C-alpha cells in the first residue's frame, strides 16, 4: 500500500511540473486555478485593446525551426 501511495504521489508531482511548464496553475486538490504564459515553451498569445480580452488565447509552437 505504501509503495503504491509513493508511486501515485510521484506521478502527481510529475504531472504538476509538466502542467506548470505549460502554463497551467493548479490548486492543491488538483483543480485548475488559471493559465499563465509558459516560461520555457515557445508560444503566441493574443493582445487586444480591451484588457479583458488580452491573453485569452494561447498557442503553443513546436520547438525548433517551423
PDB file of N, H, CA, C and O in Angstrom:
ATOM      1  N   UNK A   1       0.825  -1.199   0.000  1.00  0.00           N
ATOM      2  CA  UNK A   1       0.000   0.000   0.000  1.00  0.00           C
ATOM      3  C   UNK A   1       0.869   1.263   0.000  1.00  0.00           C
ATOM      4  O   UNK A   1       0.606   2.193  -0.763  1.00  0.00           O
ATOM      5  N   UNK A   2       1.894   1.302   0.845  1.00  0.00           N
ATOM      6  H   UNK A   2       2.108   0.546   1.465  1.00  0.00           H
ATOM      7  CA  UNK A   2       2.759   2.477   0.925  1.00  0.00           C
ATOM      8  C   UNK A   2       3.526   2.701  -0.372  1.00  0.00           C
ATOM      9  O   UNK A   2       3.714   3.841  -0.796  1.00  0.00           O
ATOM     10  N   UNK A   3       3.964   1.628  -0.995  1.00  0.00           N
ATOM     11  H   UNK A   3       3.811   0.701  -0.651  1.00  0.00           H
ATOM     12  CA  UNK A   3       4.677   1.742  -2.269  1.00  0.00           C
ATOM     13  C   UNK A   3       3.758   2.345  -3.338  1.00  0.00           C
ATOM     14  O   UNK A   3       4.181   3.210  -4.105  1.00  0.00           O
ATOM     15  N   UNK A   4       2.531   1.900  -3.386  1.00  0.00           N
ATOM     16  H   UNK A   4       2.187   1.197  -2.763  1.00  0.00           H
ATOM     17  CA  UNK A   4       1.564   2.423  -4.350  1.00  0.00           C
ATOM     18  C   UNK A   4       1.289   3.907  -4.081  1.00  0.00           C
ATOM     19  O   UNK A   4       1.151   4.692  -5.019  1.00  0.00           O
ATOM     20  N   UNK A   5       1.212   4.286  -2.820  1.00  0.00           N
ATOM     21  H   UNK A   5       1.324   3.649  -2.057  1.00  0.00           H
ATOM     22  CA  UNK A   5       0.991   5.675  -2.445  1.00  0.00           C
ATOM     23  C   UNK A   5       2.170   6.546  -2.869  1.00  0.00           C
ATOM     24  O   UNK A   5       1.965   7.645  -3.383  1.00  0.00           O
ATOM     25  N   UNK A   6       3.398   6.076  -2.662  1.00  0.00           N
ATOM     26  H   UNK A   6       3.564   5.182  -2.244  1.00  0.00           H
ATOM     27  CA  UNK A   6       4.591   6.823  -3.091  1.00  0.00           C
ATOM     28  C   UNK A   6       4.611   6.985  -4.609  1.00  0.00           C
ATOM     29  O   UNK A   6       4.930   8.059  -5.118  1.00  0.00           O
ATOM     30  N   UNK A   7       4.272   5.923  -5.323  1.00  0.00           N
ATOM     31  H   UNK A   7       4.012   5.051  -4.909  1.00  0.00           H
ATOM     32  CA  UNK A   7       4.265   5.975  -6.783  1.00  0.00           C
ATOM     33  C   UNK A   7       3.213   6.966  -7.284  1.00  0.00           C
ATOM     34  O   UNK A   7       3.468   7.723  -8.221  1.00  0.00           O
ATOM     35  N   UNK A   8       2.051   6.962  -6.670  1.00  0.00           N
ATOM     36  H   UNK A   8       1.844   6.348  -5.909  1.00  0.00           H
ATOM     37  CA  UNK A   8       0.978   7.880  -7.047  1.00  0.00           C
ATOM     38  C   UNK A   8       1.391   9.323  -6.779  1.00  0.00           C
ATOM     39  O   UNK A   8       1.127  10.206  -7.596  1.00  0.00           O
ATOM     40  N   UNK A   9       2.029   9.566  -5.651  1.00  0.00           N
ATOM     41  H   UNK A   9       2.243   8.849  -4.988  1.00  0.00           H
ATOM     42  CA  UNK A   9       2.490  10.915  -5.306  1.00  0.00           C
ATOM     43  C   UNK A   9       3.554  11.390  -6.288  1.00  0.00           C
ATOM     44  O   UNK A   9       3.555  12.553  -6.690  1.00  0.00           O
ATOM     45  N   UNK A  10       4.457  10.498  -6.674  1.00  0.00           N
ATOM     46  H   UNK A  10       4.457   9.552  -6.347  1.00  0.00           H
ATOM     47  CA  UNK A  10       5.481  10.830  -7.655  1.00  0.00           C
ATOM     48  C   UNK A  10       4.849  11.213  -8.993  1.00  0.00           C
ATOM     49  O   UNK A  10       5.252  12.200  -9.607  1.00  0.00           O
ATOM     50  N   UNK A  11       3.873  10.448  -9.442  1.00  0.00           N
ATOM     51  H   UNK A  11       3.545   9.646  -8.943  1.00  0.00           H
ATOM     52  CA  UNK A  11       3.189  10.728 -10.706  1.00  0.00           C
ATOM     53  C   UNK A  11       2.455  12.065 -10.629  1.00  0.00           C
ATOM     54  O   UNK A  11       2.460  12.828 -11.595  1.00  0.00           O
ATOM     55  N   UNK A  12       1.824  12.356  -9.489  1.00  0.00           N
ATOM     56  H   UNK A  12       1.820  11.736  -8.704  1.00  0.00           H
ATOM     57  CA  UNK A  12       1.104  13.618  -9.324  1.00  0.00           C
ATOM     58  C   UNK A  12       2.059  14.808  -9.411  1.00  0.00           C
ATOM     59  O   UNK A  12       1.757  15.799 -10.075  1.00  0.00           O
ATOM     60  N   UNK A  13       3.210  14.713  -8.743  1.00  0.00           N
ATOM     61  H   UNK A  13       3.456  13.907  -8.204  1.00  0.00           H
ATOM     62  CA  UNK A  13       4.185  15.799  -8.779  1.00  0.00           C
ATOM     63  C   UNK A  13       4.752  15.986 -10.184  1.00  0.00           C
ATOM     64  O   UNK A  13       4.963  17.114 -10.630  1.00  0.00           O
ATOM     65  N   UNK A  14       4.993  14.887 -10.868  1.00  0.00           N
ATOM     66  H   UNK A  14       4.822  13.971 -10.506  1.00  0.00           H
ATOM     67  CA  UNK A  14       5.498  14.947 -12.233  1.00  0.00           C
ATOM     68  C   UNK A  14       4.475  15.623 -13.162  1.00  0.00           C
ATOM     69  O   UNK A  14       4.839  16.447 -14.002  1.00  0.00           O
ATOM     70  N   UNK A  15       3.205  15.267 -13.001  1.00  0.00           N
ATOM     71  H   UNK A  15       2.910  14.598 -12.319  1.00  0.00           H
ATOM     72  CA  UNK A  15       2.139  15.861 -13.806  1.00  0.00           C
ATOM     73  C   UNK A  15       2.020  17.354 -13.526  1.00  0.00           C
ATOM     74  O   UNK A  15       1.867  18.147 -14.455  1.00  0.00           O
ATOM     75  N   UNK A  16       2.089  17.741 -12.264  1.00  0.00           N
ATOM     76  H   UNK A  16       2.214  17.096 -11.509  1.00  0.00           H
ATOM     77  CA  UNK A  16       2.003  19.154 -11.902  1.00  0.00           C
ATOM     78  C   UNK A  16       3.176  19.942 -12.480  1.00  0.00           C
ATOM     79  O   UNK A  16       3.001  21.081 -12.913  1.00  0.00           O
ATOM     80  N   UNK A  17       4.361  19.351 -12.491  1.00  0.00           N
ATOM     81  H   UNK A  17       4.503  18.426 -12.139  1.00  0.00           H
ATOM     82  CA  UNK A  17       5.533  20.027 -13.045  1.00  0.00           C
ATOM     83  C   UNK A  17       5.364  20.257 -14.545  1.00  0.00           C
ATOM     84  O   UNK A  17       5.687  21.332 -15.050  1.00  0.00           O
ATOM     85  N   UNK A  18       4.864  19.262 -15.249  1.00  0.00           N
ATOM     86  H   UNK A  18       4.601  18.388 -14.839  1.00  0.00           H
ATOM     87  CA  UNK A  18       4.657  19.391 -16.688  1.00  0.00           C
ATOM     88  C   UNK A  18       3.587  20.436 -16.977  1.00  0.00           C
ATOM     89  O   UNK A  18       3.757  21.256 -17.879  1.00  0.00           O
ATOM     90  N   UNK A  19       2.492  20.422 -16.229  1.00  0.00           N
ATOM     91  H   UNK A  19       2.353  19.756 -15.496  1.00  0.00           H
ATOM     92  CA  UNK A  19       1.436  21.414 -16.425  1.00  0.00           C
ATOM     93  C   UNK A  19       1.941  22.821 -16.106  1.00  0.00           C
ATOM     94  O   UNK A  19       1.597  23.769 -16.813  1.00  0.00           O
ATOM     95  N   UNK A  20       2.743  22.974 -15.062  1.00  0.00           N
ATOM     96  H   UNK A  20       3.022  22.205 -14.488  1.00  0.00           H
ATOM     97  CA  UNK A  20       3.295  24.287 -14.726  1.00  0.00           C
ATOM     98  C   UNK A  20       4.207  24.783 -15.831  1.00  0.00           C
ATOM     99  O   UNK A  20       4.216  25.973 -16.144  1.00  0.00           O
ATOM    100  N   UNK A  21       4.972  23.882 -16.422  1.00  0.00           N
ATOM    101  H   UNK A  21       4.965  22.915 -16.168  1.00  0.00           H
ATOM    102  CA  UNK A  21       5.850  24.244 -17.529  1.00  0.00           C
ATOM    103  C   UNK A  21       5.034  24.709 -18.739  1.00  0.00           C
ATOM    104  O   UNK A  21       5.483  25.550 -19.518  1.00  0.00           O
ATOM    105  N   UNK A  22       3.826  24.146 -18.886  1.00  0.00           N
ATOM    106  H   UNK A  22       3.461  23.463 -18.254  1.00  0.00           H
ATOM    107  CA  UNK A  22       2.942  24.531 -19.990  1.00  0.00           C
ATOM    108  C   UNK A  22       2.110  25.771 -19.664  1.00  0.00           C
ATOM    109  O   UNK A  22       1.436  26.313 -20.540  1.00  0.00           O
ATOM    110  N   UNK A  23       2.155  26.219 -18.412  1.00  0.00           N
ATOM    111  H   UNK A  23       2.703  25.779 -17.701  1.00  0.00           H
ATOM    112  CA  UNK A  23       1.446  27.434 -18.052  1.00  0.00           C
ATOM    113  C   UNK A  23       0.111  27.224 -17.370  1.00  0.00           C
ATOM    114  O   UNK A  23      -0.727  28.127 -17.378  1.00  0.00           O
ATOM    115  N   UNK A  24      -0.113  26.062 -16.781  1.00  0.00           N
ATOM    116  H   UNK A  24       0.567  25.329 -16.774  1.00  0.00           H
ATOM    117  CA  UNK A  24      -1.374  25.788 -16.085  1.00  0.00           C
ATOM    118  C   UNK A  24      -1.103  25.737 -14.587  1.00  0.00           C
ATOM    119  O   UNK A  24      -0.297  24.933 -14.121  1.00  0.00           O
ATOM    120  N   UNK A  25      -1.787  26.608 -13.832  1.00  0.00           N
ATOM    121  H   UNK A  25      -2.442  27.261 -14.211  1.00  0.00           H
ATOM    122  CA  UNK A  25      -1.635  26.626 -12.375  1.00  0.00           C
ATOM    123  C   UNK A  25      -2.726  25.759 -11.755  1.00  0.00           C
ATOM    124  O   UNK A  25      -3.884  25.831 -12.167  1.00  0.00           O
ATOM    125  N   UNK A  26      -2.364  24.940 -10.768  1.00  0.00           N
ATOM    126  H   UNK A  26      -1.423  24.882 -10.434  1.00  0.00           H
ATOM    127  CA  UNK A  26      -3.304  24.036 -10.126  1.00  0.00           C
ATOM    128  C   UNK A  26      -3.472  24.353  -8.649  1.00  0.00           C
ATOM    129  O   UNK A  26      -2.552  24.837  -7.990  1.00  0.00           O
ATOM    130  N   UNK A  27      -4.667  24.071  -8.143  1.00  0.00           N
ATOM    131  H   UNK A  27      -5.415  23.678  -8.678  1.00  0.00           H
ATOM    132  CA  UNK A  27      -4.904  24.147  -6.700  1.00  0.00           C
ATOM    133  C   UNK A  27      -4.354  22.886  -6.059  1.00  0.00           C
ATOM    134  O   UNK A  27      -3.976  21.944  -6.755  1.00  0.00           O
ATOM    135  N   UNK A  28      -4.309  22.866  -4.761  1.00  0.00           N
ATOM    136  H   UNK A  28      -4.617  23.631  -4.195  1.00  0.00           H
ATOM    137  CA  UNK A  28      -3.792  21.704  -4.024  1.00  0.00           C
ATOM    138  C   UNK A  28      -4.594  20.437  -4.306  1.00  0.00           C
ATOM    139  O   UNK A  28      -4.034  19.340  -4.327  1.00  0.00           O
ATOM    140  N   UNK A  29      -5.915  20.583  -4.526  1.00  0.00           N
ATOM    141  H   UNK A  29      -6.369  21.474  -4.509  1.00  0.00           H
ATOM    142  CA  UNK A  29      -6.757  19.417  -4.779  1.00  0.00           C
ATOM    143  C   UNK A  29      -6.734  18.965  -6.241  1.00  0.00           C
ATOM    144  O   UNK A  29      -7.442  18.028  -6.610  1.00  0.00           O
ATOM    145  N   UNK A  30      -5.919  19.631  -7.077  1.00  0.00           N
ATOM    146  H   UNK A  30      -5.344  20.392  -6.777  1.00  0.00           H
ATOM    147  CA  UNK A  30      -5.798  19.237  -8.473  1.00  0.00           C
ATOM    148  C   UNK A  30      -6.673  20.036  -9.417  1.00  0.00           C
ATOM    149  O   UNK A  30      -6.581  19.864 -10.632  1.00  0.00           O
ATOM    150  N   UNK A  31      -7.525  20.913  -8.886  1.00  0.00           N
ATOM    151  H   UNK A  31      -7.600  21.053  -7.898  1.00  0.00           H
ATOM    152  CA  UNK A  31      -8.363  21.754  -9.731  1.00  0.00           C
ATOM    153  C   UNK A  31      -7.555  22.872 -10.360  1.00  0.00           C
ATOM    154  O   UNK A  31      -6.535  23.288  -9.809  1.00  0.00           O
ATOM    155  N   UNK A  32      -7.995  23.355 -11.493  1.00  0.00           N
ATOM    156  H   UNK A  32      -8.823  23.017 -11.940  1.00  0.00           H
ATOM    157  CA  UNK A  32      -7.288  24.408 -12.205  1.00  0.00           C
ATOM    158  C   UNK A  32      -7.570  25.769 -11.586  1.00  0.00           C
ATOM    159  O   UNK A  32      -8.723  26.111 -11.324  1.00  0.00           O
ATOM    160  N   UNK A  33      -6.525  26.537 -11.355  1.00  0.00           N
ATOM    161  H   UNK A  33      -5.588  26.259 -11.567  1.00  0.00           H
ATOM    162  CA  UNK A  33      -6.671  27.915 -10.879  1.00  0.00           C
ATOM    163  C   UNK A  33      -6.681  28.859 -12.069  1.00  0.00           C
ATOM    164  O   UNK A  33      -7.540  29.736 -12.157  1.00  0.00           O
ATOM    165  N   UNK A  34      -5.742  28.690 -12.978  1.00  0.00           N
ATOM    166  H   UNK A  34      -5.044  27.978 -12.907  1.00  0.00           H
ATOM    167  CA  UNK A  34      -5.660  29.590 -14.120  1.00  0.00           C
ATOM    168  C   UNK A  34      -4.549  29.193 -15.063  1.00  0.00           C
ATOM    169  O   UNK A  34      -3.845  28.202 -14.864  1.00  0.00           O
ATOM    170  N   UNK A  35      -4.418  30.001 -16.098  1.00  0.00           N
ATOM    171  H   UNK A  35      -4.989  30.806 -16.260  1.00  0.00           H
ATOM    172  CA  UNK A  35      -3.417  29.771 -17.129  1.00  0.00           C
ATOM    173  C   UNK A  35      -2.516  30.996 -17.186  1.00  0.00           C
ATOM    174  O   UNK A  35      -2.997  32.127 -17.110  1.00  0.00           O
ATOM    175  N   UNK A  36      -1.229  30.779 -17.318  1.00  0.00           N
ATOM    176  H   UNK A  36      -0.839  29.861 -17.380  1.00  0.00           H
ATOM    177  CA  UNK A  36      -0.285  31.874 -17.458  1.00  0.00           C
ATOM    178  C   UNK A  36       0.673  31.539 -18.584  1.00  0.00           C
ATOM    179  O   UNK A  36       0.771  30.382 -18.993  1.00  0.00           O
ATOM    180  N   UNK A  37       1.381  32.538 -19.090  1.00  0.00           N
ATOM    181  H   UNK A  37       1.302  33.478 -18.758  1.00  0.00           H
ATOM    182  CA  UNK A  37       2.316  32.318 -20.190  1.00  0.00           C
ATOM    183  C   UNK A  37       3.464  31.441 -19.718  1.00  0.00           C
ATOM    184  O   UNK A  37       4.108  31.749 -18.715  1.00  0.00           O
ATOM    185  N   UNK A  38       3.728  30.353 -20.430  1.00  0.00           N
ATOM    186  H   UNK A  38       3.206  30.103 -21.245  1.00  0.00           H
ATOM    187  CA  UNK A  38       4.828  29.465 -20.037  1.00  0.00           C
ATOM    188  C   UNK A  38       6.176  30.155 -20.218  1.00  0.00           C
ATOM    189  O   UNK A  38       6.340  30.986 -21.111  1.00  0.00           O
ATOM    190  N   UNK A  39       7.119  29.813 -19.383  1.00  0.00           N
ATOM    191  H   UNK A  39       6.986  29.138 -18.658  1.00  0.00           H
ATOM    192  CA  UNK A  39       8.438  30.452 -19.420  1.00  0.00           C
ATOM    193  C   UNK A  39       9.389  29.784 -20.416  1.00  0.00           C
ATOM    194  O   UNK A  39      10.235  30.459 -21.004  1.00  0.00           O
ATOM    195  N   UNK A  40       9.264  28.477 -20.613  1.00  0.00           N
ATOM    196  H   UNK A  40       8.577  27.928 -20.136  1.00  0.00           H
ATOM    197  CA  UNK A  40      10.243  27.749 -21.412  1.00  0.00           C
ATOM    198  C   UNK A  40       9.734  27.345 -22.793  1.00  0.00           C
ATOM    199  O   UNK A  40      10.541  27.055 -23.676  1.00  0.00           O
ATOM    200  N   UNK A  41       8.438  27.318 -23.002  1.00  0.00           N
ATOM    201  H   UNK A  41       7.781  27.553 -22.285  1.00  0.00           H
ATOM    202  CA  UNK A  41       7.883  26.853 -24.273  1.00  0.00           C
ATOM    203  C   UNK A  41       7.599  28.029 -25.197  1.00  0.00           C
ATOM    204  O   UNK A  41       7.060  29.042 -24.753  1.00  0.00           O
ATOM    205  N   UNK A  42       7.953  27.911 -26.477  1.00  0.00           N
ATOM    206  H   UNK A  42       8.391  27.088 -26.838  1.00  0.00           H
ATOM    207  CA  UNK A  42       7.607  28.981 -27.418  1.00  0.00           C
ATOM    208  C   UNK A  42       6.088  29.021 -27.612  1.00  0.00           C
ATOM    209  O   UNK A  42       5.441  27.981 -27.738  1.00  0.00           O
ATOM    210  N   UNK A  43       5.537  30.222 -27.634  1.00  0.00           N
ATOM    211  H   UNK A  43       6.062  31.066 -27.532  1.00  0.00           H
ATOM    212  CA  UNK A  43       4.088  30.350 -27.725  1.00  0.00           C
ATOM    213  C   UNK A  43       3.698  31.725 -28.265  1.00  0.00           C
ATOM    214  O   UNK A  43       4.500  32.659 -28.264  1.00  0.00           O
ATOM    215  N   UNK A  44       2.477  31.828 -28.716  1.00  0.00           N
ATOM    216  H   UNK A  44       1.825  31.069 -28.717  1.00  0.00           H
ATOM    217  CA  UNK A  44       1.875  33.095 -29.126  1.00  0.00           C
ATOM    218  C   UNK A  44       0.683  33.344 -28.224  1.00  0.00           C
ATOM    219  O   UNK A  44      -0.027  32.413 -27.844  1.00  0.00           O
ATOM    220  N   UNK A  45       0.466  34.604 -27.886  1.00  0.00           N
ATOM    221  H   UNK A  45       1.042  35.361 -28.195  1.00  0.00           H
ATOM    222  CA  UNK A  45      -0.676  34.957 -27.052  1.00  0.00           C
ATOM    223  C   UNK A  45      -1.345  36.179 -27.679  1.00  0.00           C
ATOM    224  O   UNK A  45      -0.668  37.062 -28.206  1.00  0.00           O
ATOM    225  N   UNK A  46      -2.691  36.226 -27.618  1.00  0.00           N
ATOM    226  H   UNK A  46      -3.241  35.509 -27.190  1.00  0.00           H
ATOM    227  CA  UNK A  46      -3.379  37.344 -28.245  1.00  0.00           C
ATOM    228  C   UNK A  46      -3.300  38.600 -27.370  1.00  0.00           C
ATOM    229  O   UNK A  46      -3.296  38.529 -26.141  1.00  0.00           O
ATOM    230  N   UNK A  47      -3.239  39.746 -28.046  1.00  0.00           N
ATOM    231  H   UNK A  47      -3.243  39.803 -29.045  1.00  0.00           H
ATOM    232  CA  UNK A  47      -3.274  41.047 -27.378  1.00  0.00           C
ATOM    233  C   UNK A  47      -4.447  41.819 -27.963  1.00  0.00           C
ATOM    234  O   UNK A  47      -4.752  41.689 -29.148  1.00  0.00           O
ATOM    235  N   UNK A  48      -5.102  42.619 -27.136  1.00  0.00           N
ATOM    236  H   UNK A  48      -4.854  42.725 -26.173  1.00  0.00           H
ATOM    237  CA  UNK A  48      -6.277  43.355 -27.571  1.00  0.00           C
ATOM    238  C   UNK A  48      -6.288  44.710 -26.882  1.00  0.00           C
ATOM    239  O   UNK A  48      -5.712  44.876 -25.806  1.00  0.00           O
ATOM    240  N   UNK A  49      -6.957  45.689 -27.520  1.00  0.00           N
ATOM    241  H   UNK A  49      -7.425  45.553 -28.394  1.00  0.00           H
ATOM    242  CA  UNK A  49      -7.100  46.997 -26.881  1.00  0.00           C
ATOM    243  C   UNK A  49      -7.870  46.875 -25.571  1.00  0.00           C
ATOM    244  O   UNK A  49      -7.609  47.606 -24.615  1.00  0.00           O
ATOM    245  N   UNK A  50      -8.821  45.947 -25.539  1.00  0.00           N
ATOM    246  H   UNK A  50      -9.033  45.353 -26.315  1.00  0.00           H
ATOM    247  CA  UNK A  50      -9.606  45.692 -24.333  1.00  0.00           C
ATOM    248  C   UNK A  50      -8.802  44.743 -23.431  1.00  0.00           C
ATOM    249  O   UNK A  50      -8.582  43.592 -23.809  1.00  0.00           O
ATOM    250  N   UNK A  51      -8.361  45.194 -22.257  1.00  0.00           N
ATOM    251  H   UNK A  51      -8.539  46.128 -21.950  1.00  0.00           H
ATOM    252  CA  UNK A  51      -7.538  44.337 -21.397  1.00  0.00           C
ATOM    253  C   UNK A  51      -8.239  43.050 -20.953  1.00  0.00           C
ATOM    254  O   UNK A  51      -7.573  42.070 -20.619  1.00  0.00           O
ATOM    255  N   UNK A  52      -9.568  43.043 -20.947  1.00  0.00           N
ATOM    256  H   UNK A  52     -10.109  43.838 -21.219  1.00  0.00           H
ATOM    257  CA  UNK A  52     -10.282  41.821 -20.564  1.00  0.00           C
ATOM    258  C   UNK A  52     -10.217  40.747 -21.639  1.00  0.00           C
ATOM    259  O   UNK A  52     -10.452  39.570 -21.365  1.00  0.00           O
ATOM    260  N   UNK A  53      -9.896  41.154 -22.859  1.00  0.00           N
ATOM    261  H   UNK A  53      -9.705  42.110 -23.081  1.00  0.00           H
ATOM    262  CA  UNK A  53      -9.806  40.187 -23.954  1.00  0.00           C
ATOM    263  C   UNK A  53      -8.369  39.819 -24.290  1.00  0.00           C
ATOM    264  O   UNK A  53      -8.146  38.934 -25.116  1.00  0.00           O
ATOM    265  N   UNK A  54      -7.397  40.464 -23.679  1.00  0.00           N
ATOM    266  H   UNK A  54      -7.578  41.183 -23.008  1.00  0.00           H
ATOM    267  CA  UNK A  54      -5.990  40.139 -23.916  1.00  0.00           C
ATOM    268  C   UNK A  54      -5.616  38.853 -23.178  1.00  0.00           C
ATOM    269  O   UNK A  54      -6.142  38.553 -22.107  1.00  0.00           O
ATOM    270  N   UNK A  55      -4.711  38.119 -23.771  1.00  0.00           N
ATOM    271  H   UNK A  55      -4.283  38.363 -24.641  1.00  0.00           H
ATOM    272  CA  UNK A  55      -4.166  36.882 -23.200  1.00  0.00           C
ATOM    273  C   UNK A  55      -5.238  35.827 -22.942  1.00  0.00           C
ATOM    274  O   UNK A  55      -5.128  35.038 -22.004  1.00  0.00           O
ATOM    275  N   UNK A  56      -6.273  35.818 -23.777  1.00  0.00           N
ATOM    276  H   UNK A  56      -6.362  36.459 -24.540  1.00  0.00           H
ATOM    277  CA  UNK A  56      -7.324  34.791 -23.659  1.00  0.00           C
ATOM    278  C   UNK A  56      -6.988  33.559 -24.485  1.00  0.00           C
ATOM    279  O   UNK A  56      -7.454  32.460 -24.182  1.00  0.00           O
ATOM    280  N   UNK A  57      -6.188  33.733 -25.519  1.00  0.00           N
ATOM    281  H   UNK A  57      -5.810  34.625 -25.766  1.00  0.00           H
ATOM    282  CA  UNK A  57      -5.805  32.627 -26.398  1.00  0.00           C
ATOM    283  C   UNK A  57      -4.314  32.389 -26.270  1.00  0.00           C
ATOM    284  O   UNK A  57      -3.520  33.329 -26.249  1.00  0.00           O
ATOM    285  N   UNK A  58      -3.950  31.137 -26.185  1.00  0.00           N
ATOM    286  H   UNK A  58      -4.596  30.373 -26.202  1.00  0.00           H
ATOM    287  CA  UNK A  58      -2.553  30.758 -26.038  1.00  0.00           C
ATOM    288  C   UNK A  58      -2.271  29.636 -27.031  1.00  0.00           C
ATOM    289  O   UNK A  58      -2.878  28.568 -26.958  1.00  0.00           O
ATOM    290  N   UNK A  59      -1.348  29.882 -27.956  1.00  0.00           N
ATOM    291  H   UNK A  59      -0.855  30.749 -28.014  1.00  0.00           H
ATOM    292  CA  UNK A  59      -0.990  28.889 -28.962  1.00  0.00           C
ATOM    293  C   UNK A  59       0.444  28.442 -28.726  1.00  0.00           C
ATOM    294  O   UNK A  59       1.357  29.266 -28.662  1.00  0.00           O
ATOM    295  N   UNK A  60       0.637  27.139 -28.598  1.00  0.00           N
ATOM    296  H   UNK A  60      -0.104  26.470 -28.650  1.00  0.00           H
ATOM    297  CA  UNK A  60       1.980  26.597 -28.428  1.00  0.00           C
ATOM    298  C   UNK A  60       2.592  26.350 -29.795  1.00  0.00           C
ATOM    299  O   UNK A  60       1.916  25.894 -30.717  1.00  0.00           O
ATOM    300  N   UNK A  61       3.876  26.655 -29.920  1.00  0.00           N
ATOM    301  H   UNK A  61       4.426  27.026 -29.171  1.00  0.00           H
ATOM    302  CA  UNK A  61       4.617  26.453 -31.162  1.00  0.00           C
ATOM    303  C   UNK A  61       5.625  25.335 -30.913  1.00  0.00           C
ATOM    304  O   UNK A  61       6.270  25.289 -29.866  1.00  0.00           O
ATOM    305  N   UNK A  62       5.751  24.445 -31.876  1.00  0.00           N
ATOM    306  H   UNK A  62       5.227  24.482 -32.727  1.00  0.00           H
ATOM    307  CA  UNK A  62       6.725  23.366 -31.737  1.00  0.00           C
ATOM    308  C   UNK A  62       8.124  23.964 -31.662  1.00  0.00           C
ATOM    309  O   UNK A  62       8.438  24.935 -32.350  1.00  0.00           O
ATOM    310  N   UNK A  63       8.952  23.371 -30.821  1.00  0.00           N
ATOM    311  H   UNK A  63       8.697  22.582 -30.262  1.00  0.00           H
ATOM    312  CA  UNK A  63      10.325  23.854 -30.696  1.00  0.00           C
ATOM    313  C   UNK A  63      11.107  23.521 -31.950  1.00  0.00           C
ATOM    314  O   UNK A  63      10.807  22.548 -32.643  1.00  0.00           O
ATOM    315  N   UNK A  64      12.109  24.331 -32.237  1.00  0.00           N
ATOM    316  H   UNK A  64      12.352  25.122 -31.674  1.00  0.00           H
ATOM    317  CA  UNK A  64      12.916  24.130 -33.428  1.00  0.00           C
ATOM    318  C   UNK A  64      12.428  25.020 -34.552  1.00  0.00           C
ATOM    319  O   UNK A  64      11.642  25.940 -34.329  1.00  0.00           O
ATOM    320  N   UNK A  65      12.885  24.752 -35.733  1.00  0.00           N
ATOM    321  H   UNK A  65      13.524  24.005 -35.914  1.00  0.00           H
ATOM    322  CA  UNK A  65      12.503  25.537 -36.900  1.00  0.00           C
ATOM    323  C   UNK A  65      11.132  25.101 -37.381  1.00  0.00           C
ATOM    324  O   UNK A  65      10.871  23.913 -37.569  1.00  0.00           O
ATOM    325  N   UNK A  66      10.252  26.088 -37.578  1.00  0.00           N
ATOM    326  H   UNK A  66      10.464  27.053 -37.425  1.00  0.00           H
ATOM    327  CA  UNK A  66       8.905  25.766 -38.080  1.00  0.00           C
ATOM    328  C   UNK A  66       8.667  26.419 -39.411  1.00  0.00           C
ATOM    329  O   UNK A  66       7.592  26.264 -39.991  1.00  0.00           O
TER     330      UNK A  66
END
